[in-house]
Amino acid sequence: MKALMALFPLLLVLPVQADWQLDPGQSQVQGSITQLDGETPQIHHHQVNNLQGDIAADGTLRLPLRLSQTDLLNRFGELPPWVGLLANTTLVTLVAQMPPERLDGLDIGESMVETLTFRVQTDLINQEEAVPLRFTREGLNEVRVTHAEPMALDGNALMANSTVRTVLSMLGYQQIDEHVPVTLNALLVNR
């Protein structure tokens, strides 16, 4: 019992593992889709807002994406209530490993580049993509996340996903460019 009591003060001085999560109000992705099925190519800009996700103590980063987070539904105007149920269903979950102690070790104003391998988790897709990200400590409990080099999605892969293809078709996209530039601007906060 004395040994157990002696460990208690030691536990108080050990560093606490951070629990980092995305701030939905300050985390978004913007993409530019070039529509090729008209007389001339047309560029359309879209956003995914309110990114939500966290880094667990074991370093697992989970980022679920829902249709309701996109600006796509706004383009349809008034929708039936059942669409709201579908819109809040998770389309895909991006999963990567990011040791939280790497974020904890950053000083305010310091940056680091970390290449995360994101896995797309759905019933139909098993895909991985390495993404170099820049993490910059902006405050005691805030880390800004941006891309470290130009990022683009594969337009052919987007059109190969039946759910994404259906949504894009509803918006009038029948054929898109294979290069879809993407900009990430997100804020991780320490809970």
C-alpha distance (Angstrom), angle and dihedral (degrees) to the residues before:
residue distance angle dihedral
M1 . . .
K2 3.83 . .
A3 3.81 90.1 .
L4 3.80 90.2 53.1
M5 3.82 91.4 49.6
A6 3.81 90.4 49.0
L7 3.84 89.9 56.8
F8 3.83 93.4 55.5
P9 3.85 96.9 76.6
L10 3.80 89.0 45.0
L11 3.82 90.7 56.3
L12 3.81 90.0 54.4
V13 3.79 92.9 60.2
L14 3.83 97.5 44.9
P15 3.82 114.0 104.0
V16 3.78 114.2 -98.7
Q17 3.80 115.5 -122.8
A18 3.80 110.4 -115.4
D19 3.77 120.6 -121.5
W20 3.80 104.4 -150.4
Q21 3.80 123.4 -166.9
L22 3.79 135.6 172.9
D23 3.80 116.4 -102.0
P24 3.85 100.5 -129.5
G25 3.80 93.1 -155.4
Q26 3.82 91.5 58.0
S27 3.80 102.5 33.3
Q28 3.78 123.3 88.4
V29 3.79 145.7 139.2
Q30 3.80 124.7 -142.5
G31 3.78 123.8 -160.3
S32 3.80 136.3 -175.8
I33 3.79 118.2 -143.8
T34 3.79 118.7 -164.9
Q35 3.79 110.2 -149.1
L36 3.82 110.9 -146.2
D37 3.80 102.9 179.2
G38 3.83 97.0 83.6
E39 3.79 132.1 75.2
T40 3.80 90.2 -87.0
P41 3.81 129.6 16.5
Q42 3.81 112.8 -93.4
I43 3.80 125.0 -160.1
H44 3.81 117.8 -140.9
H45 3.82 123.9 -172.8
H46 3.82 121.9 -143.4
Q47 3.80 135.6 178.7
V48 3.77 138.0 -150.0
N49 3.81 106.5 -156.7
N50 3.79 134.9 -177.7
L51 3.79 95.2 38.3
Q52 3.77 108.3 -166.0
G53 3.74 127.4 -168.0
D54 3.76 143.5 111.0
I55 3.76 144.3 -145.8
A56 3.79 111.2 -118.5
A57 3.80 122.3 -144.2
D58 3.83 89.1 -99.0
G59 3.84 89.6 57.7
T60 3.81 97.5 -104.7
L61 3.79 111.8 146.2
R62 3.82 113.7 -160.0
L63 3.79 121.0 -171.2
P64 3.83 114.3 179.6
L65 3.81 115.9 -164.0
R66 3.82 123.9 -154.3
L67 3.79 131.2 -173.8
S68 3.82 89.2 -121.8
Q69 3.82 89.4 65.8
T70 3.79 91.4 63.5
D71 3.78 128.9 80.7
L72 3.80 89.1 -128.0
L73 3.81 97.2 95.0
N74 3.81 91.0 54.7
R75 3.80 88.7 63.2
F76 3.81 91.6 61.9
G77 3.81 96.7 58.5
E78 3.84 117.9 -150.9
L79 3.82 111.2 15.8
P80 3.80 131.2 -171.6
P81 3.85 116.3 -97.4
W82 3.81 93.4 -111.1
V83 3.82 89.2 64.6
G84 3.82 87.5 66.2
L85 3.81 89.6 62.7
L86 3.78 91.5 50.7
A87 3.81 92.1 43.1
N88 3.82 92.0 58.0
T89 3.79 94.4 49.8
T90 3.80 113.7 106.8
L91 3.81 108.3 -108.0
V92 3.80 96.5 -172.4
T93 3.78 137.9 -11.0
L94 3.78 119.5 -142.2
V95 3.81 112.9 -148.8
A96 3.81 128.3 -170.1
Q97 3.80 139.8 153.7
M98 3.81 118.6 -110.8
P99 3.80 117.7 163.0
P100 3.84 105.4 -133.5
E101 3.81 90.8 -146.8
R102 3.83 88.0 69.1
L103 3.82 88.4 62.1
D104 3.79 91.8 42.4
G105 3.82 89.6 55.5
L106 3.82 95.0 57.9
D107 3.80 117.6 104.3
I108 3.81 119.4 -140.8
G109 3.81 108.3 -78.6
E110 3.81 92.7 17.1
S111 3.83 121.8 122.6
M112 3.76 135.6 -163.4
V113 3.79 133.6 -175.7
E114 3.77 116.8 -134.5
T115 3.81 124.7 179.0
L116 3.79 108.4 -140.4
T117 3.78 121.8 -166.2
F118 3.79 106.9 -140.2
R119 3.78 119.5 -157.7
V120 3.78 118.7 -157.0
Q121 3.78 109.9 -137.8
T122 3.79 118.8 -158.3
D123 3.77 134.5 123.4
L124 3.81 91.2 -101.3
I125 3.81 105.3 31.1
N126 3.77 130.1 65.2
Q127 3.80 105.5 173.9
E128 3.81 135.7 147.6
E129 3.78 129.2 -159.6
A130 3.82 128.9 -178.6
V131 3.81 110.4 -137.4
P132 3.84 122.6 -173.9
L133 3.81 107.8 -142.6
R134 3.79 131.4 -174.4
F135 3.82 116.5 -137.5
T136 3.83 115.4 -163.6
R137 3.81 122.6 -176.2
E138 3.83 105.9 -133.0
G139 3.78 98.9 170.2
L140 3.78 143.6 -7.6
N141 3.81 91.7 -75.3
E142 3.82 102.1 17.9
V143 3.80 132.3 87.1
R144 3.83 121.4 178.1
V145 3.82 115.8 -142.8
T146 3.82 121.5 -156.7
H147 3.79 133.8 153.3
A148 3.80 114.2 -85.2
E149 3.80 94.0 -147.4
P150 3.81 134.9 10.7
M151 3.80 111.2 -58.7
A152 3.80 130.1 -156.2
L153 3.78 136.7 174.2
D154 3.78 121.9 -134.9
G155 3.81 106.0 -106.9
N156 3.81 91.0 -160.0
A157 3.81 90.8 55.6
L158 3.83 90.2 48.5
M159 3.82 91.0 53.4
A160 3.82 90.0 46.2
N161 3.82 90.2 61.7
S162 3.81 105.0 86.4
T163 3.81 94.7 -148.7
V164 3.81 94.1 48.7
R165 3.81 91.3 43.3
T166 3.83 90.8 52.3
V167 3.81 92.3 51.3
L168 3.82 92.4 45.6
S169 3.82 90.4 47.8
M170 3.80 90.2 52.1
L171 3.81 87.1 55.0
G172 3.79 91.1 52.2
Y173 3.81 99.2 -100.1
Q174 3.79 110.1 137.3
Q175 3.79 96.6 155.8
I176 3.81 128.0 17.3
D177 3.79 135.0 -176.8
E178 3.80 115.3 -92.3
H179 3.83 89.8 -125.5
V180 3.84 114.3 72.0
P181 3.85 108.9 176.3
V182 3.81 114.1 -144.9
T183 3.82 132.9 -164.8
L184 3.81 121.4 -160.3
N185 3.80 124.7 -160.7
A186 3.81 114.7 167.4
L187 3.79 138.8 154.3
L188 3.81 123.6 -142.0
V189 3.80 115.6 -158.6
N190 3.79 128.0 -165.3
R191 3.82 109.9 -125.7
